[in-house]
Amino acid sequence: MYVGAALAVWLFDVASPAGVAWLRCVGAALILLAWRRPAREAWRGRAFLLAGTFGVVTAGMNVLFYEAIARLPLGTAVALEFVGPVVVAAVGSRTPRDVGALVLVALGVLAIADVRWEGSPAGVAFALGAAAAWGAYIVLGRRVALGGNGIDSLAIGFAVATVVLSPLVVGTTAVWARPDLLTLAVGVGLLSTVVPYVLDQTVLRRVGQARFAVLLALLPVTAAVVGFVVLRQVPGPGEALGIVAVVAGVALRSFSRG
């Protein structure tokens, strides 16, 4: 996911962050529709409404996140965005072990977020907006995994989101004349949307949304590593300590049920 996000940063020189997020949505929709070819029944009724809502919320989360990483370091933006999963995990925590794991995760994420996060109030606002959308993504994603059409619903959802968010195409004008940039945009859709969200659907069928939310704490760790390797954003001692706390919290929560 965050290799794709790092690639997306390279597109910010020629397209708006929101426009790049829309291109990501288009790329994902094209790949998923070509792969799954959802049946006509999946485009009707409650299943279609659930898929469409899920797609728009997810694409909106990506728009907000890209606006955040245009203003903040990648690891910092992801750490702030993780407020959403923390809230979902907190609601689903029932045992002292769950609470202890959540505290470790939250402290770890705060330590990661302490890296240069004061540089852009707008970036922080976008990241927190993405956090709210990420919480909704977990709840809706669980419903899609159990009561929708799974990966077919992903295809339909991103097709709907592409249409709903189509005004964002105005920020992508320079990309359409460059086949290399279009290929890069489709690659972002594959890496940041198709692969991770298909895996999310697989995991959500097997674990509760609270455990899933805690497992997502590994993403700030991944983002910090990718930010260092690809974007040369060097983590400090506090961020390194936060990574250790997140991994410990995830390990503790993974040994409990739910």
Stockholm file with secondary structure:
# STOCKHOLM 1.0

chainA/1-258         MYVGAALAVWLFDVASPAGVAWLRCVGAALILLAWRRPAREAWRGRAFLLAGTFGVVTAGMNVLFYEAIARLPLGTAVALEFVGPVVVAAVGSRTPRDVGALVLVALGVLAIADVRWEGSPAGVAFALGAAAAWGAYIVLGRRVALGGNGIDSLAIGFAVATVVLSPLVVGTTAVWARPDLLTLAVGVGLLSTVVPYVLDQTVLRRVGQARFAVLLALLPVTAAVVGFVVLRQVPGPGEALGIVAVVAGVALRSFSRG
#=GR chainA/1-258 SS CHHHHHHHHHHTTTSCHHHHHHHHHHHHHHHHHHHHCCCGGGGSHHHHHHHHHHHHHHHHHHHHHHHHHTTSCHHHHHHHHTHHHHHHHHHTCCSHHHHHHHHHHHHHHHHHHTSSGGGCHHHHHHHHHHHHHHHHHHHHHHHHHHHSCTHHHHHHHHHHHHHHTGGGGGGGGGGTTCHHHHHHHHHHHIIIIIHHHHHHHHHHTTSCHHHHHHHTTHHHHHHHHHHHHHHCCCCCHHHHHHHHHHHHHHHHHHTSCC
#=GC SS_cons         CHHHHHHHHHHTTTSCHHHHHHHHHHHHHHHHHHHHCCCGGGGSHHHHHHHHHHHHHHHHHHHHHHHHHTTSCHHHHHHHHTHHHHHHHHHTCCSHHHHHHHHHHHHHHHHHHTSSGGGCHHHHHHHHHHHHHHHHHHHHHHHHHHHSCTHHHHHHHHHHHHHHTGGGGGGGGGGTTCHHHHHHHHHHHIIIIIHHHHHHHHHHTTSCHHHHHHHTTHHHHHHHHHHHHHHCCCCCHHHHHHHHHHHHHHHHHHTSCC
//
